[in-house]
Amino acid sequence: MKLFIKIYLISLLSLIVIALTPFSAHAQRKSKIYVEKTDVQRYTKKIGKERLLGNVIIRQGKTRFYSDSAYLDNKKNSFEAFGNVHINVNDTLDVYGDRMFYDGNTRIVEIFGDVKLVDKKATLTTPHLVYNRNTKIAYYERGGTIVSKDNTLTSKSGYYQTENKTFYFRKDVVLVNPRSETYSDTLIYNTVTETAFFLGPTVIRGKESTIYTEKGWYNTKTDFSKLIKRPVISSSQQTITADSIHYNNLTAFGQAFGRVEILDTLHSVIIRGKSGKMWDKTGVSFITDSAMAITYDDRDSMYIHSDTLWMFFDKKKQAKKMLAYYNVRFYRDDLQGRCDSMAYSMNDSTIRLYHEPVIWSGENQLTSDSIHVVVSGNQLDSLVMYNTAFIVSLDSTDTYNQIRGKDMIGYFRNNELYKILVDGNSQTLYYFRDDDGTLIGIDLAESSEMVIRLKDNEVDRIIYVSKITEVTYPEEKLPADMKRLKGFNWKEELRPVDKMDIFRNPGGM
């Protein structure tokens, strides 16, 4: 019943098109059906039709219909054909089947059996097909398979615009080629350009990744795709999503635009930005424009921002290194920092800060020529400060506790700095106060090595290892030029106060 209604609607639309067509074209489309050839032709009075047997050829205009036998109704200008049905539509299009019915007035043919539509670009097979010669559109709704070069497409229903060589697929659409398999709800495929257009939820499974998109297109000839409406590209340990993604599979180069996000579950890293590029063959990608990396664990997350974030991958597509270039700022509840550039190696779980780096841990500010932070089990393990290492903490509004040395090594426990080893030319300037805050004295000491113990991120005690020189001054006796050790530089105004403050640009280092 549904099929009858559909055919009736198609016929009605065709009649409307014919009615609106100029007279000459109208007359041509309502042309008479002629028997061009048959072995036997006789009129059957009982059914009021002519019976055609053997090598039947029926023609209307330039289109020929072939079959083993047929019933011709001259009054209704229609016929029904059986056995080895073949329609030669034009030089590039042929349709084959077991049985067909053709209405010469509406110019609509319905074909049954092992139906096959063949043109130079593709072959469609289906158990049932309706072809409208006016609109030059073929319909199927009982499942169909299209083969076009290396591509095979199947769906439950669809139609084919034979003039512009475009297929429209609906329900359980599958596109298979040597490089990937595509599953979609709605898909349009042009056999000339060999391009597939996605208009609904679509999954593309390749050898190394899976793509989800709800809108976009994929050129199977050039292997280039443009995906929009928040597509997602997933591999075993990584997920990439953005507002839109352009990707060339031949060159393995892709571009992502708008709300870009890369998730690496192996190393617990998320990278975000507004624009990005990927070079899969060389294992390189970068994110820019409000770029941010998030390293996370069960307790806390570190938020890192820079002008550009670069990611490097090995041959197994596993992240091995992240580089942050220019104006780097990062924040986590127990550690903040700033530098010009940063490198994070996944192999040894070490974060390296370069060019005037500064780290804040609790009340302490740490600076040196370069700083390395080691992470273990997604938690802070230790840090190393090279060349002119300096630790400063605020004592009062204008006085500072200071520790200076050539190199320093700091150790964390539960992500909290609890011990620092100072090696080479160690100096301290420390304000000793009573429990009520009364200043006891100012201690100025020098030693080749020292150990600093911290409690609740504040200096608890200092142990001088060897060659100590120590002087304690009353506040009024401390020389003015000794209030600041060499290299002192308080940078509290640069310190990020929360995860969104990493995007603030407070000026020069």
VENFEN-V999610 format. One line per field, one symbol per residue. ss: DSSP state (H for helix, E for strand, L for the rest). burial: I if it has 16 or more other C-alpha atoms within 10 Angstrom, else O. A space follows every 10 residues. Layout:
ss->???
burial->???
This chain:
ss->LHHHHHHHHH HHHHHHHHHL LLHHHHHHHL LLLEEEELLE EEEELLLLEE EEEEEEEEEE LLEEEEEEEE EEELLLLEEE EEEEEEEEEE LLEEEEEEEE EEELLLLEEE EEEEEEEEEL LLEEEEEEEE EELLLLEEEE LLLEEEEELL EEEEELEEEE ELLLLEEEEE EEEEEEELLE EEEEEEEEEE LLLLEEEELL LEEEEELLLE EEELEEEEEL LLLEEEEELL LEEELLLEEE ELLEEEEELL LLEEEEEEEE EEEELLLLEE EEEEEEEEEL LLLEEEEELL LEEEEELLLL EEEEELLEEE EEELLLLLEE EEEEEEEEEE EELLEEEEEE EEEEELLLLE EEEEEEEEEE ELLEEEEEEE EEEEEELLEE EEEEEELLEE EEEELLLLLE EEEEELEEEE EEELLEEEEE EEEEEEEEEE EEELLLLLEE EEEEEEEEEE EEEEELLEEE EEEEEELLEE EEELHHHLLH HHLLLLLLLL LHHHLLLLHH HHHLLLLLL
burial->OOOOOOIOOI IOOIIOOIOO OOOOOOOOII OIIOIOIIOO IOOOOOOOII IIIIIIIIII OOOIIIIIII IIIOOOIIII IIIOIIIIIO OOIIIIIIII IIIIIIIIII IIIIIIIIIO IIIIIIIIII IIIOIOIIII IOIIIIIIOO IIIIIIIIII IIOOIIIIII IOIIIIOOOI IIIIIIIIII IOOIIIIIIO OIIIIOOOOI IIIIIIIIII OOIIIIIIOI IIIIIOOIII IIIIIIIIOO OOIIIIIIII IIIIOOIOII IIIIIIIIII OOIIIIIIII IIIIIIOOOO IIIIIIIIII IIIOOOIIII IIIIIOIIII IIIIIIIIII IIIIIIOOII IIIIIOIIII IIOIIIIIII IIIIIOOIII IIIIIIOIII IIIOOOOOOI IIIIIIIIII IIOOIIIIII IIIIOIIIII IIOOOOOOOO IIIIIIIIII IIIIOOIOIO OIOIOOOOOO OIOOOOOOOO OOIOIOOIOI IOOIIIOOIO IIIOOOOOO
